[in-house]
Each structure stands twice: as C-alpha cells, then as structure tokens.
Amino acid sequence: MSDPTRATLDALNGTDVHLRRVCKARDATDQVGPRHFLHAGPPIALADIPGPMRGGIIAGLLLEKEAGSVAEAEAIIDHGEVSISPCHDAGAVGAMAGIVTPGTPVVVAETAGGLRTFSPLNEGIGGAMRYGSYDEVTLARLRRLGDVLAPALDEAVANSEPLDLIALVAEGLRRGDDCHNRLVATSAALLVTLTPGLLRSRLDREDLAEVVAFVAGNGHFALPFAISAAKAVTLTASGIAGSPIVTTMAGNGREFGIRVSGLGDRWFTVPSPVGDPVLVEGATLDDVTPTMGDSMIAETAGFGALAMTAAPAIMSFVGGDMALAQGITRRMRTLCAGTSERFLIPAEDFLGTPLGIDVHRVRALGVEPVINNGLAHREPGRGRVGAGITSIPIEPFVAASQALTEETERRG
C-alpha cells in the first residue's frame, strides 16, 4: 500500500468528531445569505436545477420571508435573483436537494483540530424541504425546528458531556442500522443521550414534550449527525498528494460527482443515475429525479451501503434481500483500499466495514461502486417518491484515476 493511501486511511480511521451545537445556519457559517443558499452535489447553474431543488429554493425563500407567495418565489428564481453554491464548498452536506438558507436549523460537528462541518436537521420522511416540498405544513415544521427544537437541542448539548459522533455511528451499526437510510436505533440512542440535557434546559413541559415526540417519531433524525461526522472525517482525509481515495460523492439531480484526496476540490462527473428503487404507491420511474444529495458521504466514510450486512431490515426500504446486501458489501471490499477500525459489522464476526474507495481499483476492476439513497419527485412540491440501491457508473472514477496517474508522472 502506498504511503498516500495509508495516510488517507489513517485519517479516515483516526479522526475524532464530536457534536458541537445545533443552531441556525447563519450562526454556523458565513457562506449563506438572504438570497444566497447552499445546495447538494457538484456545482449547478440556477437555470439547470431539477424540480426538487427548485422546490427547496421556493421553500427557502418563503422561510426567509424573501418571498410572500409561491408565485413571488418562482419569479425570484426565474429572474436569477437568488444564487446557489455547493454545500461541499462550505464544509457542509445536505441530504437530497440540500438547500440551506440562513434560517435553516443545522447540526454542527467539530474535530479535535477545530474543523467544523454542518448539515440541516432532518425534517422526517414525506413532505420536506430536502424533497422539494414548500407547502404550509412543511414551512410550519421548519419554523418550529428552527425556533424550538434547535435551541432546545443546543442547550442540551451545552448541558451534556461531549457527544462522540463516530462512536454514535459505530454503535448504530452494532444495533442494526447502516446509518444512511436506516437510523432507527441510532436516533433512539441519540434521544436517550440528549434527554438528560433536555431535562436540564429551560424548556417548558409542553415544548419539551414536543421536542421529545418529534425526535422519537423520526427514524431518520440521526442522519445529519452521522453525515456531518462523515464530512469532517473525509475533509481531514482530503488533500493528500498522490492519494487515490474518494473523499466526496454527491449528486445534484443532473450530475453525480466525486472528489479524490490527491486531486483536491476537482470534480469528476457523470449524468446522475436512477438505480433500482422501491417506489411509494402510485409512483413510476418517470416520476423519479435522478440521484441527488450529499448523504452518500456516508459511503465515502465507510458506512451506508458499505455496511449493508449490518442492517438486514434496511432491505425492505431500499429493495432486495440479505444475499444482495452481502454481495454489495463484498463488492465494495474489492474496491476499497482498507477496512474500518471503528465501524464493525456483528454479522461478519465484527469485521470492519470496507473503507476508502480507491479510484485505481475501480478502474482496474471495471466494477461500479454502490450507494443507497432516497429519491424525490421530478416536479417541485411533490416530495419523496422512494428509495433504492444505486450503482454509480465507473466513468468519473476512471477519469480521476487517469488524472491522478498523469499528475503523479508529472511530479516524477
């Protein structure tokens, strides 16, 4: 194993990440503004955004009171009066459309070295800004998350011992989650961990009951905690000269892109695939927006689809059976340079998950890496349509491998 590869794996295996706070995005970053929002995936022009991203921006403009109606929000977009940039460029990750506005409540993670990352609080499955919904129910929930739940959680964090987010994910895998599309046990553990701090907070009983009920009823609540940690780990592993390890995978609904440690912030893209989804009743493949979101940072950090054998119950959500789950984890072991020392799979005698997708291996073997992901309707405002298992075309991995080889040869 080359020294750059080893150094990257060491960073992936050795970076500690703790929960710093829960707050509105304006208090976590200067990369958002009244009409400047963040989005998921590689860079995309405003004119090219897919339906769910448009819907998310409409929701954002209404949330920020930059628009008084859906029609006014659409006019702002159509006149180019809002700007967008990738979450990944701001040290953030956003599930699905990934729209982050100043008032979006976010989870903030921090490494021992002071590197901070963040991700929007999870709104639950169904109508949500990340799926492109902008109805009044979605907006009212977002406002309550920002005005009640986020401050309550922030106070709970301040009243608690530092929460180790890597340990949270590791325990989730031991309890039957993959920590990307199944987080039932992880969310429950998170609630238990934060409850003493919540009880010490200044919340009145009704608000406290509301916060606890929301978290308890949202099986995906732990997702932003997990992927904020994954972003911190992969950022620490980035920028290692000569390293072929993937540090970012993300989609914007038009393109799917990767970044590689040894090639910095350069994107290598391919048209976003659709995969083989399990759709909600009444939906068809024609309704599906191609792969979108930053949450596959989970796979980049060594969990998600790479830990499918840890989460048998996820197969009913994304499709397939345990034989398929075993095949996916086995496939990813051939494409990864190492094994996680922290993310262990009980069903495999506590073997670590595959870790460090290696673009040279993908190129040599001609095997497509796999993620699991949620899916949104093509049209703004229509929400979630399903979830599935998606193979990512090898072209961006091959292109990155070739670029890295050429750069290494130039350096001599």
Backbone torsions as a table, in degrees:
resi	resn	phi	psi	omega
1	MET	NA	133.0	-178.3
2	SER	-69.4	157.0	179.2
3	ASP	-61.1	-42.0	177.8
4	PRO	-61.1	-40.3	178.2
5	THR	-64.0	-45.0	179.4
6	ARG	-61.4	-41.9	-179.9
7	ALA	-63.4	-38.7	179.4
8	THR	-67.9	-44.2	177.6
9	LEU	-62.4	-39.1	178.0
10	ASP	-60.6	-39.7	178.3
11	ALA	-67.1	-42.0	178.4
12	LEU	-64.7	-35.9	-178.0
13	ASN	-84.6	-23.2	-168.7
14	GLY	-114.5	-1.6	-178.1
15	THR	-82.2	122.0	176.5
16	ASP	-91.2	139.6	-178.3
17	VAL	-134.4	132.8	178.2
18	HIS	-122.5	155.6	175.2
19	LEU	-71.9	124.8	-178.0
20	ARG	-93.9	-52.3	-179.9
21	ARG	-167.4	173.9	172.4
22	VAL	-129.4	123.2	-172.1
23	CYS	-158.2	-179.2	173.4
24	LYS	-79.5	151.1	-172.7
25	ALA	-57.6	-33.1	-179.2
26	ARG	-62.1	-22.7	179.0
27	ASP	-92.0	-2.3	-179.1
28	ALA	-111.6	-20.5	-174.7
29	THR	-155.5	154.4	172.3
30	ASP	-100.8	12.9	-176.5
31	GLN	-92.3	8.2	174.0
32	VAL	-125.7	154.0	179.4
33	GLY	-149.9	-179.1	-176.1
34	PRO	-52.3	-39.6	176.8
35	ARG	-129.0	29.4	170.5
36	HIS	-125.6	114.6	-175.8
37	PHE	-117.1	161.2	173.1
38	LEU	-96.6	157.0	178.8
39	HIS	-141.0	164.9	179.4
40	ALA	-81.2	155.8	170.5
41	GLY	85.3	-173.5	176.3
42	PRO	-64.9	167.0	179.2
43	PRO	-55.9	144.7	178.4
44	ILE	-146.8	142.5	177.4
45	ALA	-73.5	146.9	179.7
46	LEU	-55.5	-36.9	-178.8
47	ALA	-68.2	-17.6	-174.9
48	ASP	-104.5	0.8	-174.3
49	ILE	-63.3	143.9	177.7
50	PRO	-77.3	170.9	-175.5
51	GLY	-52.7	-49.8	-178.1
52	PRO	-62.5	-33.6	178.6
53	MET	-70.2	-39.1	175.8
54	ARG	-61.8	-44.8	178.6
55	GLY	-61.6	-39.7	178.3
56	GLY	-64.2	-37.9	178.2
57	ILE	-68.8	-38.8	174.9
58	ILE	-58.2	-47.0	178.4
59	ALA	-59.6	-41.5	-179.3
60	GLY	-64.0	-42.7	179.1
61	LEU	-64.6	-37.7	177.1
62	LEU	-69.8	-41.8	179.0
63	LEU	-60.2	-41.2	-177.4
64	GLU	-84.1	0.5	-177.8
65	LYS	60.1	26.7	171.7
66	GLU	-79.1	-17.1	177.2
67	ALA	-137.7	145.0	-179.9
68	GLY	-97.9	-6.5	-179.5
69	SER	-155.6	165.5	177.4
70	VAL	-61.4	-42.3	-179.3
71	ALA	-61.3	-40.3	179.4
72	GLU	-67.7	-39.2	177.8
73	ALA	-63.2	-42.4	179.7
74	GLU	-64.2	-37.8	179.0
75	ALA	-65.3	-38.9	177.5
76	ILE	-60.6	-43.5	178.9
77	ILE	-65.8	-48.1	-175.3
78	ASP	-65.9	-25.7	177.9
79	HIS	-90.8	4.5	177.6
80	GLY	69.0	28.2	-174.8
81	GLU	-94.4	14.3	172.7
82	VAL	-132.8	145.5	178.8
83	SER	-119.2	154.9	-177.7
84	ILE	-138.0	152.7	175.4
85	SER	-149.1	160.7	-174.0
86	PRO	-68.0	140.5	171.9
87	CYS	-53.5	-42.1	-174.8
88	HIS	-60.5	-26.8	179.0
89	ASP	-77.9	-10.2	-179.6
90	ALA	-112.3	14.7	-178.0
91	GLY	71.6	29.1	-175.0
92	ALA	-126.1	165.9	170.9
93	VAL	-140.0	134.1	179.9
94	GLY	-123.6	127.1	177.1
95	ALA	-66.2	147.3	177.5
96	MET	52.2	-120.8	-178.1
97	ALA	-64.7	-29.6	173.1
98	GLY	68.4	23.9	-178.8
99	ILE	-70.9	125.9	178.2
100	VAL	-124.6	121.8	177.9
101	THR	-111.4	171.3	179.5
102	PRO	-55.8	-35.7	-177.2
103	GLY	-90.9	2.9	178.9
104	THR	-68.5	126.6	176.4
105	PRO	-72.7	133.6	-174.9
106	VAL	-133.0	156.4	172.5
107	VAL	-95.4	131.8	-179.1
108	VAL	-114.3	124.3	178.0
109	ALA	-109.5	158.8	-178.3
110	GLU	-148.0	137.4	175.1
111	THR	-85.5	168.4	177.7
112	ALA	-60.5	-26.9	179.5
113	GLY	-84.2	1.4	176.5
114	GLY	92.5	5.8	176.9
115	LEU	-75.2	126.8	-178.8
116	ARG	-112.0	143.0	176.2
117	THR	-135.6	163.8	-179.6
118	PHE	-153.1	162.2	-179.6
119	SER	-153.5	143.3	-179.3
120	PRO	-61.3	141.5	173.0
121	LEU	-55.0	144.5	-179.7
122	ASN	-79.7	129.4	-176.4
123	GLU	-87.7	-6.6	-173.5
124	GLY	102.7	172.1	-178.6
125	ILE	-91.8	143.0	-178.5
126	GLY	117.3	-135.4	177.6
127	GLY	-69.1	120.6	-178.5
128	ALA	-159.6	152.4	-180.0
129	MET	-58.8	-35.9	-178.2
130	ARG	-66.3	-22.2	176.1
131	TYR	-95.0	2.4	178.0
132	GLY	92.7	12.5	178.8
133	SER	-82.1	147.3	179.2
134	TYR	-144.4	20.6	178.1
135	ASP	-70.9	169.2	-174.9
136	GLU	-65.4	-31.8	177.5
137	VAL	-62.9	-44.9	178.4
138	THR	-61.9	-45.5	-178.2
139	LEU	-66.9	-40.6	179.1
140	ALA	-63.0	-40.2	178.7
141	ARG	-64.3	-44.4	178.6
142	LEU	-59.0	-41.5	179.4
143	ARG	-64.9	-41.4	178.4
144	ARG	-66.4	-38.6	177.6
145	LEU	-60.9	-42.1	-178.3
146	GLY	-75.0	-35.2	-172.5
147	ASP	-94.4	-23.5	-176.8
148	VAL	-119.7	-56.8	-173.2
149	LEU	-68.9	-45.9	-178.2
150	ALA	-61.1	-48.8	177.7
151	PRO	-61.6	-36.3	178.7
152	ALA	-64.4	-45.3	178.5
153	LEU	-66.4	-37.5	179.1
154	ASP	-62.0	-42.1	177.7
155	GLU	-66.7	-38.7	177.9
156	ALA	-62.5	-40.2	178.1
157	VAL	-62.4	-43.8	-179.5
158	ALA	-65.3	-28.1	-177.9
159	ASN	-91.4	5.6	-173.6
160	SER	-121.8	164.6	170.6
161	GLU	-65.7	153.0	179.1
162	PRO	-54.0	131.6	-177.9
163	LEU	-94.3	116.6	-179.8
164	ASP	-78.7	107.8	-175.4
165	LEU	-74.3	-29.8	176.1
166	ILE	-67.1	-41.9	176.9
167	ALA	-63.8	-34.9	177.6
168	LEU	-61.3	-46.5	178.4
169	VAL	-64.7	-44.9	-179.2
170	ALA	-59.2	-42.3	178.3
171	GLU	-68.1	-36.1	176.8
172	GLY	-59.0	-42.0	177.8
173	LEU	-63.7	-37.5	178.3
174	ARG	-67.5	-24.3	-176.8
175	ARG	-98.9	8.1	173.6
176	GLY	102.3	11.7	174.4
177	ASP	-99.1	160.5	166.8
178	ASP	-101.3	-10.1	177.4
179	CYS	67.3	19.7	169.7
180	HIS	-122.7	-65.5	178.7
181	ASN	-106.3	-6.0	169.4
182	ARG	-128.5	119.2	-179.0
183	LEU	-139.5	28.7	-175.9
184	VAL	-61.0	-52.1	-179.0
185	ALA	-68.4	-38.1	-178.7
186	THR	-65.9	-41.0	178.6
187	SER	-65.1	-39.8	178.0
188	ALA	-64.0	-42.9	179.2
189	ALA	-64.3	-37.5	179.4
190	LEU	-64.4	-43.6	178.5
191	LEU	-61.4	-44.8	179.2
192	VAL	-60.5	-42.4	-178.4
193	THR	-64.9	-37.9	-175.8
194	LEU	-88.2	-14.2	-175.1
195	THR	-59.1	-44.0	177.5
196	PRO	-57.5	-40.4	177.4
197	GLY	-65.8	-37.1	176.4
198	LEU	-63.6	-40.3	-179.5
199	LEU	-67.4	-25.8	177.4
200	ARG	-84.1	-6.6	-175.4
201	SER	-77.2	174.5	-179.0
202	ARG	-89.8	9.8	179.6
203	LEU	-62.3	141.6	170.7
204	ASP	-76.0	167.1	-172.1
205	ARG	-60.8	-37.8	-178.1
206	GLU	-67.8	-44.8	178.2
207	ASP	-65.7	-39.0	177.7
208	LEU	-62.0	-43.5	178.4
209	ALA	-62.6	-38.1	179.3
210	GLU	-64.7	-44.2	180.0
211	VAL	-62.1	-48.8	-178.5
212	VAL	-63.2	-42.0	-179.4
213	ALA	-64.6	-39.8	179.8
214	PHE	-64.1	-47.9	-179.2
215	VAL	-64.1	-44.2	-178.1
216	ALA	-63.8	-28.4	-177.7
217	GLY	-93.2	4.9	-175.9
218	ASN	-120.8	97.9	-177.6
219	GLY	-67.7	-10.7	177.7
220	HIS	-105.4	11.1	-174.2
221	PHE	-57.5	-35.0	-175.8
222	ALA	-76.9	-7.2	-174.9
223	LEU	-55.8	-50.9	-177.7
224	PRO	-64.6	-27.3	176.3
225	PHE	-67.3	-41.6	-179.6
226	ALA	-69.4	-44.6	-174.0
227	ILE	-80.9	-24.0	170.9
228	SER	-63.7	-40.7	176.6
229	ALA	-64.3	-42.5	179.3
230	ALA	-62.1	-39.6	178.2
231	LYS	-63.7	-40.9	179.4
232	ALA	-63.7	-42.0	-179.9
233	VAL	-65.2	-45.8	-176.5
234	THR	-72.9	-30.1	173.8
235	LEU	-64.7	-40.4	178.0
236	THR	-63.4	-31.9	-179.2
237	ALA	-85.6	0.4	-177.3
238	SER	-86.4	158.8	172.2
239	GLY	76.4	23.3	177.8
240	ILE	-94.8	110.0	-173.4
241	ALA	-54.4	130.7	176.9
242	GLY	84.5	-5.4	-176.9
243	SER	-78.3	131.3	179.9
244	PRO	-93.9	12.4	-174.0
245	ILE	-84.3	132.3	179.1
246	VAL	-70.2	131.0	179.5
247	THR	-115.4	-8.0	176.8
248	THR	-148.6	135.8	165.2
249	MET	-134.6	131.6	-175.9
250	ALA	-162.5	153.7	178.6
251	GLY	-130.7	148.8	176.6
252	ASN	-114.0	12.6	-179.9
253	GLY	89.3	-14.4	174.1
254	ARG	-114.8	-47.5	-179.6
255	GLU	-125.4	149.1	170.8
256	PHE	-112.7	132.1	-175.9
257	GLY	-131.7	157.9	174.2
258	ILE	-128.1	156.6	167.9
259	ARG	-124.9	151.9	-176.4
260	VAL	-123.4	141.8	-175.2
261	SER	-50.6	-48.0	-174.9
262	GLY	-75.8	-4.2	-178.1
263	LEU	-120.0	13.3	172.7
264	GLY	62.6	-130.3	-173.8
265	ASP	-92.8	9.6	-178.7
266	ARG	-70.9	130.1	178.8
267	TRP	-92.5	142.8	170.4
268	PHE	-122.6	120.5	-167.8
269	THR	-124.8	164.7	177.1
270	VAL	-150.7	154.1	174.9
271	PRO	-54.9	136.8	-177.1
272	SER	-60.8	130.2	176.9
273	PRO	-82.0	170.4	177.8
274	VAL	-105.2	-35.9	-179.9
275	GLY	81.9	-158.1	-176.5
276	ASP	-122.7	83.6	-168.7
277	PRO	-88.1	159.2	165.1
278	VAL	-98.8	115.4	-172.3
279	LEU	-98.8	152.3	174.8
280	VAL	-67.5	159.7	-176.6
281	GLU	-58.0	130.7	177.5
282	GLY	93.4	-14.9	-178.9
283	ALA	-86.5	152.3	176.0
284	THR	-126.1	169.9	178.9
285	LEU	-60.7	-27.8	178.6
286	ASP	-66.3	-18.5	-179.2
287	ASP	-84.9	-11.9	-166.5
288	VAL	-87.1	131.3	167.4
289	THR	-76.8	130.6	176.2
290	PRO	-55.7	164.4	-170.0
291	THR	-45.0	129.8	-173.6
292	MET	-146.1	141.8	174.4
293	GLY	125.2	163.1	178.6
294	ASP	-103.0	-3.6	-170.2
295	SER	-69.1	-12.5	174.2
296	MET	-73.9	7.8	163.9
297	ILE	-59.5	-23.0	175.9
298	ALA	-58.6	-49.2	179.4
299	GLU	-65.5	-35.3	179.2
300	THR	-63.3	-30.3	-177.7
301	ALA	-95.1	-3.0	173.2
302	GLY	107.7	14.7	173.2
303	PHE	-133.4	-152.7	-173.6
304	GLY	67.5	-132.2	-177.9
305	ALA	-60.3	-23.6	178.5
306	LEU	-71.9	-14.1	-179.6
307	ALA	-117.5	28.8	-176.2
308	MET	-58.2	-34.0	-178.5
309	THR	-71.4	-12.5	175.6
310	ALA	-81.4	-14.6	-169.6
311	ALA	-131.5	71.6	-177.6
312	PRO	-55.3	-37.1	-174.6
313	ALA	-68.3	-17.9	-178.8
314	ILE	-66.3	-22.9	-174.6
315	MET	-63.8	-28.5	177.3
316	SER	-71.5	-20.0	-179.2
317	PHE	-88.5	-40.7	-175.4
318	VAL	-105.6	-9.7	177.3
319	GLY	100.7	148.2	177.7
320	GLY	102.0	-169.4	-178.2
321	ASP	-136.0	-176.0	-176.5
322	MET	-65.2	-31.0	177.4
323	ALA	-61.9	-40.1	177.4
324	LEU	-66.3	-43.6	178.6
325	ALA	-58.0	-45.0	179.2
326	GLN	-63.1	-39.3	179.3
327	GLY	-65.7	-37.1	179.5
328	ILE	-67.1	-47.5	179.6
329	THR	-62.8	-39.2	178.4
330	ARG	-63.8	-44.1	179.5
331	ARG	-59.4	-45.0	-176.8
332	MET	-68.1	-27.0	175.6
333	ARG	-63.4	-33.2	179.7
334	THR	-73.1	-22.7	-176.0
335	LEU	-98.3	-8.2	-177.3
336	CYS	-102.6	148.7	-177.0
337	ALA	-82.4	-17.1	-175.2
338	GLY	-152.8	-167.3	-177.9
339	THR	-131.5	138.7	179.7
340	SER	-67.7	139.6	175.6
341	GLU	-92.5	-6.8	-175.1
342	ARG	-120.6	-31.3	-179.8
343	PHE	-95.6	99.7	-171.7
344	LEU	-109.7	146.6	-175.9
345	ILE	-109.4	109.4	-179.1
346	PRO	-55.8	-39.8	-176.9
347	ALA	-69.4	-11.4	176.4
348	GLU	-113.9	38.4	179.9
349	ASP	55.4	38.3	176.3
350	PHE	62.0	31.4	170.0
351	LEU	-70.3	142.5	177.9
352	GLY	-67.6	154.9	176.7
353	THR	-67.5	158.3	170.8
354	PRO	-59.2	143.7	-175.0
355	LEU	-143.5	130.4	173.4
356	GLY	88.1	76.0	177.4
357	ILE	-61.4	124.9	-172.3
358	ASP	-106.2	115.5	-175.8
359	VAL	-64.3	-29.5	177.6
360	HIS	-66.6	-39.3	178.4
361	ARG	-66.7	-42.7	177.8
362	VAL	-59.4	-43.9	-180.0
363	ARG	-64.5	-43.5	-176.9
364	ALA	-69.4	-38.9	-175.5
365	LEU	-88.9	-21.7	-177.4
366	GLY	65.3	31.6	-177.3
367	VAL	-109.5	132.7	-177.4
368	GLU	-79.0	129.5	171.7
369	PRO	-65.7	160.3	-174.6
370	VAL	-126.1	141.4	170.9
371	ILE	-127.9	166.2	163.0
372	ASN	-117.9	146.0	-170.2
373	ASN	-156.3	156.7	172.4
374	GLY	-83.4	166.8	-177.0
375	LEU	-137.2	139.7	-179.7
376	ALA	-114.5	157.3	177.5
377	HIS	-66.9	146.8	179.9
378	ARG	-62.3	-29.2	-173.9
379	GLU	-94.2	141.5	177.8
380	PRO	-57.6	141.7	173.5
381	GLY	83.3	-0.2	-175.2
382	ARG	-94.2	-16.1	173.0
383	GLY	81.2	-158.4	-174.5
384	ARG	-74.1	141.4	175.7
385	VAL	-122.0	-5.6	178.2
386	GLY	159.3	-165.4	177.8
387	ALA	-154.0	163.1	-178.0
388	GLY	-172.1	-175.5	176.8
389	ILE	-106.7	130.0	-174.0
390	THR	-128.2	125.6	171.4
391	SER	-87.0	132.6	-178.6
392	ILE	-94.5	126.0	178.6
393	PRO	-52.6	147.8	-172.8
394	ILE	-79.4	-11.6	-172.6
395	GLU	-53.2	-47.7	-178.9
396	PRO	-67.0	-29.9	177.8
397	PHE	-69.9	-40.6	177.7
398	VAL	-64.9	-45.1	179.9
399	ALA	-61.9	-39.8	178.9
400	ALA	-67.6	-39.7	177.8
401	SER	-61.3	-44.5	179.6
402	GLN	-64.4	-43.4	-179.8
403	ALA	-63.7	-39.1	-179.8
404	LEU	-68.6	-39.6	177.4
405	THR	-62.1	-44.4	178.5
406	GLU	-63.6	-40.8	179.7
407	GLU	-66.4	-39.6	178.6
408	THR	-64.1	-39.8	178.9
409	GLU	-67.6	-36.6	178.7
410	ARG	-64.8	-38.9	-179.8
411	ARG	-71.4	-18.6	178.4
412	GLY	71.6	NA	NA
